[in-house]
Amino acid sequence: MRKVSDPTVSRLSLYLRILTELQEQGQSTVSSEELARRGGTTAAQVRKDLSFFGTFGKRGLGYGVPDLLAKLRSILGLERRWRVALVGLGKIGSALLGYQDFRRQGFHVEAVFDADPAKIGRRWDGLEVRSAAEMEDVLREQEIDIVIVAVPAEAAQEVVDRAVRAGVRGILNFAPTKLHVPPHVALRSVNMTVELEGLSYALSNGGREAAGRRSGVGGDRS
């Protein structure tokens, strides 16, 4: 299989959300044109994105919503339970811990860490806050797959290094800094300032760019 670009994977996630909504509404089939309209892209792009993973649907009949939804969940690795740890219970970390869609999509937060003595030992959303000093041992014992980093920028790289040493292979970073991981570790960073600046640019330039960025798929057609 050819290497799949990050924008393509992002669009697959968008199609997944659209299909979930259609299934909840009782719709049994959907065309590439309807997926494109709802996703802010083109029917040709929808077909190209799906073609990376095989042949889907039937010409003239479209895609079966339950079937395509199940296949996208499989492609995105959502058929299994992912063990997640959260490091940092500031404003961002606390908000993430309360986000219920994580569990519905198979991401189960099973450990929480913080360096603040006032928070250690307290229970947040049913989990006891552990000391950051315990992190490596707990990550190994609980076989954590993904670590969410929500600590200040100056502490983020150390947290990531410790997580990698504990065998974690997935990092979701909310700290506003560039992090380094070995090749076998998947890293995704969410920099909200950069996203807002991109949104500001799109709004300032108006027209198609603003519409494209609102859709969540941007102008990248790779």
N, C-alpha and C positions, 0 to 999 in steps of 0.2 A: 504493500500500500504506500502511496506517495505521502510525503510529509504534509500534514494538514496545518494550515496557518492559524494563528491565534484568532484573527477576525472570523474565520470560518467556524471555529469552535464556539465563539461568542454567538454567532447566528444560530448554531444548533441549539444553544441554550434558549435563545429567543423563540425558535420554533417549538421547543418543548413546552414553554409557558403558554404559547398560543394553543397548542394541541390540548393541553390540560384544561384550558378554559372551554374549548369546543366540546370536549368530552363531558365536562360538567353541565354543559348546556344541552346535551343529548344529541349532538351532531355526529353522524357516523362516518362521513366522508368529507374530504377537503381537497381542493385543487391547488396546484402550485401557484396559480394566480391569486387565490384567496390568502394563502400563506404569505405571499409577497406583499399583498396590499396591507395586511395586518402587521407585517414586520417592517414595512418601509423599505423594501428592496424590490427586485424584479423576479418574475417567474423563472427566467433563465438562471439567475443566481441561486434560487432555491434548488433547482434541478442539479446545478453544478455542485452545490454543497453536499447534497445527498449522494451524488454519484461517486464521491470518494469512498463510500462504504457499501456500495452494491446497487442493485436495481430495486426501486421502490415504486409501488402503485402500478396502475394500468392506464395506458393511453385512452383518453376519453372518459375515464371513470374516476381519476384522481387517486388519492391515498385513503386507505382505511384509517380513521383516526386512532382507534385502539392499537392497531398493528404498528403504525408509524410511531406512536407514543412509546410503545414498549421497545421498539428498536432503538429509538433515540436514547432512552434511559440506559439501554445496554451499551451503546456506543460511548456515552458519557460516564460509564462506570457507576451508575446509580442503582444497580441491582443489589449491591452489597451494603453492609453497614460500615461506615467510616468512623473510626475513633478519633476524636478531636480534643485537643487541650487548648485552653485560652491562657495566655500570659499577659497580665496587666488588667486591673479592674478600675481603670479610670473611667471617664465619661464614655469613650468609644467602647472599651471592653465591656462595661456594664450594659450598654445598649445591645451589643452583639450577643451577650449571654441571654438576653431576653427575647431574641429573635426566633420565633417559633418555626419558621419555614426551614431552618437548618435540619431539625429532626424529621420533618415531613419528607425531606429530600434524601434522608439517609445519613446526615451528618450529626453525630451524637457527641455533644460536649461532655466529656467524662472526667475532666480534671481542670482545675482553675488554680492559677498561681499569682501571687503578688508579693512585693517586697515591703509593703506597708504593715508594720506590726499591728496597727489598729484593725486591719482587715483580716489578717491571718487567724484562722480558727472560726471565723464567722461563716454562716451558710448563705449562699447566694443561689437562688433558683434551685434549691435542693442539693447543692454541692458545697462541701467544705472547702474554704479557701486554704490552699497549702502554701507554705513558705517557698519562695523562689529557690532557696538552698536545697530543697528536696527534689527539684525539677527532674534532673537526669534519672534518678532512681525510679520516680513515679512513671515517667515516660516509658522506661524499659518494662517495668512491672505490668503496666496496663496496655502495653503494645500499641501505643498511640501512633496513628498514621499521619495526622496533620496537626501542626501547631499554628494557632493564630497569634500573631505578635502585635500587641497593642500597648507597647511601652514607649517611653520617650526615645527620641532618635539616638541619643548617646548610649543607650543600653541595648539597642536592638541587635547589633551584630553579635554581642556576647550571648544573648538569648538564643539566637539562631545557631551559633557554633555549638552550644551545649545541646540543643535539640538534635543536631546532626550527629553528634557523638553518641547520643542515646538511640540512634537508629531511625529517627524520623525522616521520612522521604518527601514530605509535602509541607511547604511553609506559605501561609497567607499573611502578608505583612501590611500593617496599617501605619507603621512608623514612617515619618517623612524623611527617609534616608535611603541611599542605595546600599543594598546588601549583597554579600557574596556567598555563594554556596557551591559545593562540588557538583560535577556534571550529573551525578545520579539523583540529585535532589531537585524537585520541581518547586520553583519560587514564583509567586504572584504577588505583586505589590499594588496597593490601592492608595494613591496619593490624592486626597480630596481637593487639595489646593490646585494641583495640576488639572484635575477634572473641571473644577470651577473656572479656571483660566481658559480651558478649551471651550467651555460653554459660553464664556464671555466673548471669545473670538467669534464663535458661530453666530451669536446674537448680534454682534456688532457688524458682521458682514452680511447677515440676513439671507434671504432666499433659500436656495437648495441646501447650502451647508447647514443652516440652522435646522431645517426639516430633517436632514439626514442624521444629525447628531441627536435630535429628539427621539428618533426611532431606535437608537441603541446599536445601529449597525454601521454608522459612519459612511465615509465615501470609499473605503477600501474594498475592492471587489476581488481580492485574491482568493 
